[in-house]
Amino acid sequence: MGRRRYLPGIYSTDKTERASCERQAVNTICQGSAADLVKQAMVNIEQFFRGEKLKTRLLVQIHDELLFEIAEDELRFVQVR
């Protein structure tokens, strides 16, 4: 996705600073990729709901979870997907 994070301290001679930057570099990849995936999932799900003309809507994203409001008559259809 082209994500960049500049960590000049990664070249530091201070072992503690360098180790911290190395952890940040790895964490940025993991968390950034997870964020990209959940954002793309939200877009895809919303497009699906609109394409199917459903009343079901995404209410909120909480960390790695998505909370939906599902119309009772659509519950079985949405669950199967």
N, C-alpha and C positions, 0 to 999 in steps of 0.2 A: 504493500500500500504506500510505499515511499516514506514511511515514518523515519524521522531522524532525531537523534538526541545527542547533543554535543557534551562530552564529558572530558574536559581538558585534564582533569585530575587523574585520568587513567594512565598518564605517562609520568606521574609523580614519583619521586624517589622515596616519598613517605609511604611505607607499606600499608598503613592503616587507610590512608586516603585512596591509594590505588585499589586496595581490596574493596573498599566501599563503592568506588566507581565501577569496578568489574561486576559487583552484585547488581548495581543499578542498570548496567548494560544488559545483563541477562534478563532481569525483571521487566525492563522496558519491552523486550521482544515478546515475552509471555503475556504480560498484561495488555500490551498494545494489540497483539494479534487477537486476543480474546475479545477486546472491545470492538475491533473491526468485524469479527464474526457475528457478535450479537447485534451490531448495527445493521449489517447486511440481512440478518435473519428478520429483524423488525421490518425492514423495507419489503422483503419478500412476502412476509405474512400479511402485511397491510395490502399489498397488491393482490394477493390471493383473495382476501376478504372482499375487496372492492370488485374484483373480477367475477366473483360468485354472488355479488350483491347481497352480502350478509350484513346483519345488524351487529354482529360480534365486533368488538373494538379492543385494541390494545389500550390499557389504562395507564400503565406505568412500568418502567424498568427499574428494578432494584438489584444492583450489583449484577449477578449473572442469572437473574430470574426475570421473567416477563409475566405480568399480571393482566388477565383479559376479563372483560365483561362479556359474557356469552348469553345470548338470548336462549331461553329455555327450549324453544322449538328448534334451535340449531345445535344444541348440545351434542347429540349423537353424531351429527355430521362433522362437527369440528373435532371431536375426540378421536375419531377414526383416522384423521389426517395426521 
